[in-house]
Amino acid sequence: MDVSASGLIAQRIRMTAIASNLANITSTRNENGELKPYDPRFVKFQEDNTIGPNGSAGVFVREIARDELPPIRKYVPFHPDADEQGFINLPRINLVTEFTDAIESGRSYEANLGAMDITKSMANQSLRIIT
């Protein structure tokens, strides 16, 4: 159960990062209001091999990193944040990649839920055998 629970937590954090990237796909300013595009986030997982109190291991979020690739320059002359040449800087976020990552994360979340259900079912069957 602990392994699946750690997977659920990790995938929820990953989905939050993906949602943040999608919400800021057209942001020309960062979270401080500076004229610098949003830095996309991505989650780095790490395996946890330590055996916990219940004899289990799992996964945890090692880091929520920022992708600091150069921004995409787009010609939008009437945008309020356009420079003298009429260009704005947008974050380098690929919509297709983000959607693919979201689907993968959602399926991993569902797989962890399924594993938890099976574990609960096995525990209940074990209790029935004992009694």
DOMAR-476706 format. One record per atom (N, C-alpha, C): x, y, z. Coordinates in steps of 0.02 Angstrom, whole numbers, padded with zeros to 5 digits, always signed. Layout:
! residues N
XYZ;...
END
This chain:
! residues 131
+00041-00060+00000;+00000+00000+00000;+00044+00063+00000;+00099+00060+00038;+00142+00119+00041;+00174+00135-00026;+00193+00084-00064;+00223+00094-00130;+00172+00129-00175;+00111+00103-00176;+00059+00133-00218;+00042+00204-00195;+00040+00214-00130;+00025+00281-00104;+00079+00331-00124;+00142+00309-00122;+00196+00355-00142;+00190+00370-00217;+00170+00321-00257;+00160+00332-00328;+00103+00381-00341;+00048+00375-00302;-00008+00422-00310;+00014+00494-00295;+00051+00502-00242;+00074+00569-00223;+00120+00598-00276;+00167+00557-00300;+00215+00580-00351;+00179+00599-00415;+00130+00560-00437;+00094+00576-00499;+00049+00637-00491;+00022+00647-00431;-00018+00708-00419;+00025+00770-00425;+00086+00767-00399;+00132+00824-00404;+00151+00835-00477;+00162+00781-00514;+00178+00786-00585;+00120+00819-00623;+00058+00798-00609;+00000+00828-00643;-00006+00903-00626;+00011+00922-00565;+00008+00993-00547;+00059+01033-00588;+00118+01006-00598;+00169+01039-00639;+00146+01045-00711;+00116+00992-00738;+00092+00993-00806;+00036+01045-00813;-00010+01047-00765;-00065+01096-00767;-00037+01167-00765;+00014+01177-00725;+00045+01243-00722;+00077+01262-00789;+00110+01215-00820;+00139+01228-00886;+00086+01246-00937;+00031+01208-00938;-00022+01222-00986;-00056+01289-00972;-00064+01305-00909;-00097+01368-00891;-00054+01429-00911;+00011+01419-00915;+00056+01475-00930;+00087+01472-00999;+00056+01434-01044;+00085+01424-01111;+00091+01489-01151;+00050+01538-01136;+00054+01602-01171;+00076+01660-01126;+00104+01643-01068;+00126+01695-01021;+00190+01729-01044;+00189+01794-01046;+00248+01831-01065;+00285+01858-01004;+00255+01849-00946;+00285+01872-00884;+00289+01814-00835;+00339+01817-00791;+00346+01764-00741;+00301+01778-00681;+00305+01735-00630;+00261+01742-00572;+00274+01805-00531;+00331+01838-00542;+00346+01900-00507;+00324+01961-00548;+00294+01950-00606;+00272+02004-00648;+00326+02033-00692;+00386+02004-00691;+00441+02028-00732;+00430+02008-00805;+00455+02048-00850;+00448+02034-00922;+00497+01980-00943;+00484+01921-00917;+00523+01861-00932;+00473+01804-00933;+00472+01764-00987;+00421+01712-00991;+00427+01660-00935;+00372+01629-00922;+00367+01576-00872;+00417+01520-00888;+00451+01494-00837;+00496+01437-00846;+00456+01373-00835;+00448+01331-00886;+00410+01269-00877;+00440+01225-00823;+00397+01190-00787;+00418+01145-00734;+00414+01073-00758;+00459+01032-00732;+00454+00961-00742;+00477+00926-00679;+00448+00869-00666;+00459+00833-00603;+00509+00777-00614;+00557+00772-00568;+00605+00718-00569;+00590+00672-00511;+00580+00607-00527;+00566+00557-00476;+00630+00522-00455;+00627+00493-00396;+00682+00452-00373;+00653+00392-00335;+00682+00335-00346;+00661+00275-00312;+00683+00279-00239;+00640+00257-00195;+00655+00255-00124;+00663+00182-00104;+00725+00161-00095;+00739+00091-00078;+00740+00077-00004;+00732+00130+00036;+00732+00118+00108;+00670+00080+00128;+00678+00036+00173;+00621-00003+00197;+00589+00035+00254;+00526+00052+00245;+00489+00090+00295;+00465+00046+00352;+00425+00074+00397;+00401+00037+00455;+00358-00023+00436;+00327-00020+00377;+00284-00075+00355;+00321-00122+00307;+00387-00114+00300;+00425-00157+00257;+00417-00141+00183;+00409-00078+00167;+00397-00060+00096;+00444-00004+00074;+00450+00003+00009;+00488+00057-00022;+00439+00097-00065;+00464+00138-00110;+00419+00176-00153;+00456+00224-00197;+00423+00279-00213;+00451+00330-00256;+00437+00398-00223;+00481+00446-00235;+00467+00513-00211;+00491+00563-00262;+00467+00625-00255;+00486+00679-00300;+00553+00706-00276;+00604+00696-00317;+00670+00720-00299;+00675+00795-00308;+00644+00820-00363;+00651+00891-00380;+00595+00912-00428;+00573+00973-00420;+00530+01005-00471;+00575+01056-00504;+00602+01037-00562;+00652+01077-00596;+00618+01126-00644;+00655+01178-00660;+00632+01227-00709;+00671+01219-00773;+00635+01218-00827;+00667+01213-00893;+00685+01283-00915;+00750+01297-00919;+00772+01365-00935;+00798+01371-01006;+00763+01338-01053;+00780+01344-01123;+00763+01415-01147;+00794+01438-01200;+00778+01505-01225;+00704+01509-01246;+00673+01566-01237;+00602+01572-01254;+00590+01571-01329;+00528+01561-01346;+00506+01564-01416;+00490+01637-01431;+00519+01663-01484;+00504+01733-01504;+00449+01731-01557;+00398+01771-01545;+00340+01772-01591;+00324+01844-01607;+00310+01856-01671;+00294+01923-01694;+00221+01939-01680;+00210+01982-01630;+00142+02005-01612;+00150+02080-01596;+00150+02123-01648;+00168+02194-01639;+00122+02234-01593;+00060+02214-01584;+00014+02253-01543;+00006+02226-01472;+00045+02176-01456;+00044+02148-01388;+00075+02198-01340;+00046+02208-01280;+00074+02257-01234;+00146+02242-01211;+00167+02179-01216;+00235+02161-01195;+00283+02153-01254;+00263+02175-01313;+00306+02170-01372;+00365+02218-01366;+00423+02196-01392;+00482+02240-01391;+00478+02289-01449;+00532+02326-01460;+00533+02377-01512;+00521+02349-01582;+00542+02287-01593;+00532+02255-01659;+00464+02221-01665;+00425+02219-01611;+00358+02189-01612;+00357+02115-01592;+00410+02091-01562;+00414+02021-01541;+00399+02014-01467;+00367+01958-01449;+00357+01939-01379;+00395+01874-01366;+00412+01863-01304;+00445+01801-01284;+00394+01756-01248;+00389+01695-01273;+00342+01646-01244;+00382+01587-01216;+00354+01554-01165;+00389+01496-01138;+00393+01440-01189;+00446+01402-01185;+00456+01346-01232;+00419+01285-01205;+00353+01285-01215;+00310+01231-01193;+00278+01199-01254;+00286+01133-01260;+00257+01097-01316;+00190+01067-01294;+00137+01090-01323;+00070+01069-01304;+00061+00993-01310;+00086+00964-01365;+00079+00892-01376;+00116+00853-01321;+00176+00874-01305;+00215+00841-01253;+00180+00845-01186;+00153+00903-01170;+00119+00912-01105;+00057+00868-01101;+00018+00864-01156;-00041+00821-01155;-00022+00748-01150;+00031+00728-01185;+00055+00659-01181;+00077+00642-01110;+00115+00688-01079;+00136+00678-01009;+00077+00674-00962;+00025+00715-00975;-00035+00714-00933;-00071+00647-00938;-00076+00621-00999;-00109+00555-01008;-00069+00501-00972;-00003+00502-00981;+00040+00453-00948;+00035+00457-00872;+00035+00517-00846;+00029+00527-00774;-00038+00503-00749;-00091+00518-00786;-00158+00495-00766;-00163+00419-00765;-00133+00387-00814;-00135+00314-00817;-00093+00283-00761;-00037+00314-00745;+00004+00290-00689;-00034+00297-00624;-00070+00352-00617;-00111+00363-00557;-00164+00308-00552;-00198+00295-00607;-00250+00242-00608;-00220+00174-00593;-00160+00160-00618;-00128+00095-00604;-00112+00088-00530;-00091+00142-00499;-00077+00140-00427;-00142+00130-00387;-00195+00162-00409;-00260+00151-00376;-00282+00078-00382;-00272+00050-00442;-00289-00021-00453;-00248-00067-00409;-00184-00052-00403;-00141-00093-00360;-00163-00089-00287;-00185-00029-00266;-00210-00022-00197;-00273-00062-00187;-00318-00061-00236;-00380-00101-00231;-00365-00175-00226;-00319-00199-00266;-00301-00270-00265;-00270-00288-00197;-00227-00244-00171;-00195-00256-00106;-00248-00259-00051;-00296-00213-00053;-00350-00214-00003;-00391-00278-00008;-00406-00299-00070;-00444-00360-00081;-00406-00420-00054;-00342-00424-00067;-00301-00480-00042;-00299-00480+00035;-00295-00421+00066;-00294-00417+00139;-00361-00440+00167;-00415-00420+00135;-00482-00442+00158;-00490-00518+00152;-00466-00546+00096;-00471-00618+00087;-00428-00654+00138;-00371-00627+00155;-00329-00658+00206;-00363-00658+00273;-00398-00604+00289;-00435-00601+00353;-00492-00651+00354;-00525-00662+00297;-00578-00711+00294;-00552-00782+00304;-00493-00796+00277;-00463-00862+00285;-00445-00874+00358;-00419-00823+00391;-00398-00830+00461;-00458-00841+00506;-00513-00807+00492;-00571-00813+00538;-00616-00870+00522;
END
